[in-house]
Amino acid sequence: MLTVRNLQVRYGRSVAALHGIDLDVPDDGVLAVLGSNGAGKSTLLRTISGTLRMHRGTVVGGEIHYGDRRIDKLDPASIVGLGIVGVPEGRQIFARMTVDENLRAGAMGARSAQRRAAARERVHELFPVLAERARQRAGLLSGGEQQMLAIGRALMSGPRLLLLDEPSLGLAPKVVARIGEIIREIHAQGTAVVLVEQNAVMALQVADHAVVLEVGTVALSGSAAGLSESEEVQRLYLGGHAESDAAAQEEAAAARTQRAGRRGLSRWAG
Amino acid sequence: MSEIATESPPTAPESPPSPVRRRGPMWWVRGALWLALLVLLLVLPLYLEAQWLRAGQYMMVGAVGAIGLTLLTGQAGQLSLAHAFFLLAGGTSYTVLSGSTEGGTLVGFGLDPLLSLVGAVVITALLGLAFAPVAGRLRGIYLGVASLALVFLGLYFGQAAETLTGGTSTGRSPTPFSLFGFEFSNEGDLEILNVPFRQAERLWYLFLALTAIAFLLARGAVRSRVGRSWRAVRDNEPAAAVMGVSVPRAKAGAFAVSSAYAGLAGVMTVLWFDILKPDESEFGTYGINVSIAFLAMVIIGGLGSVPGALVGALVVNGLPQVLALYSTDLGWFTGTGEGTFTPVLISSFVYGAAIILVVLFEPGGLAAIGRRIAGRLSFTQRGKE
């Protein structure tokens, strides 16, 4: 469905964010993109949705294809027109508009009123709370509700590929679990999803496939189940240790000595 | 939230409240009020003297311009101080398009006045569009300052292009507006209900019609997809972009529409003064103070509110006119020379104070106060049901 080949992205003149990324989003699958801060996860989504230039980034090399269409040169509006809709990081809702207006804003791409009504019904089924609060200002919703609104707004245009940028950011664990469920439901209704997450536990439960980014390159890729078995992912993102407690302690000790060797900010000397 | 965090899929609520826009419980009261206002405005020329009608027309000029600015600044979130420039551009375009060539000193195309009016609106819209690349790059106060440059450009242009504007010393008189042969001037005798209909009365209806059209179009834009895309861009550009709004196009469109409104207000200004006279200094009919007056109308009325812009224009453009009329009757502020209180000076103080009060106590402006009153009324209404 979506293929990314040798994608290279830079911010400004010097900051290289992605050095040659390859990945595939299968038809109606969920792809999880994991990685630590600065790995280039958000940059990847910005590039796909065409909003990279708003963040002063440029595509230096590589191609993105959606079906047989090349989309890395299109503007954001036409990318949405193709059915690729993003949910930006940090639930960027329109805070001064009502909940309902936010949803209407999401449907700006959908032409017929009938399809819009159907989409709204679907969103209200997924998120009953949005129907209850239709007339409230979106800024007054709780964090979890705002995230639901951001996802619901993206669903209003009936996307075929949904790009989610850290939907779990700053949410309570229970709400995170609920968001995970919703992503699975969206997927079950036939929408492919690219899920960028730091919360690897949730992401790997939801996804079919996963890639791990490390400073702008793909470090690991494979099926979600396979990756959650892998030692490296467990060690880095799942908080568990693959080998044994002894190995873990050894590692912790190594980390301590390393830390002691490093200069810290412990005291102001001057 | 808590009980649905379990494995079971959420059940749809039994009856979600319909999100479709319903008529408010007070819709018929609102309708009746609007109708009463319209009737009142239609019969006023039968009772008021010409000078009062002219004061009212000046408020309508302000209203049309302010509606344009509230769309740009309130709905699309772009601060503009260039309104006075577009006023001058609109007025000049109308005068040139409808005027005649006189002895080689003036350029005129002699077009039909209605066509000229439409042409003037289109020309100013295009000028606004030409400024869009700048508007797309800057925001907030930076855009305000950049747009202010246009006012000085207008000042220079007015002085330099004497063949178009008539120059700062004499100005140029515009062709009176006429519609299908009916002139909006003192030509001919027309009496309705024993009231002679001369220029003031005729222009009143013309201005009323233009203001009503401007108002309805703006309200339509605000409620439709266009307005939604403007607000989306105002609230959050990246989010608007991923929703499929073309951000540069939305911004350019807002600027063009706002300029078109200013252009129409410029045509009305020229017709009202019965002369196009470019300014000698930057504080004239098309100067900085006018740009700021429009901003004041929009802030007092409530940013983004179309009815608010009407009320703001009533305050800012109406007050000096009404004070001047009263003061001649009552003998107030009749002194001359430096340091005397003229009606214009006093109304500047009043609307300056109004801006401060609005910003301090009700940032939503008069529109927010109106909404609150309406909300309270409909609440008591609902309580009775």
Interface residues (C-beta under 8 A of the other chain):
Chain A: S49 G50 T51 M54 H55 D75 P76 A77 V80 G81 V85 G86 V87 P88 Q92 I93 F94 A95 R96 M97 D100 E101 L103 R104 A105 G106 M108 G109 R120 H124 E125 L126 P128 V129 A131 E132 A134 R135 G144 R153 A154 S157 K174 V175 A177 R178 E181 E185
Chain B: M1 S2 I4 A5 P9 P10 A12 P13 P16 P17 P19 R225 R228 S229 R231 A232 D235 N236 E237 P238 A239 A240 A241 V242 M243 G244 V245 S246 V247 R249
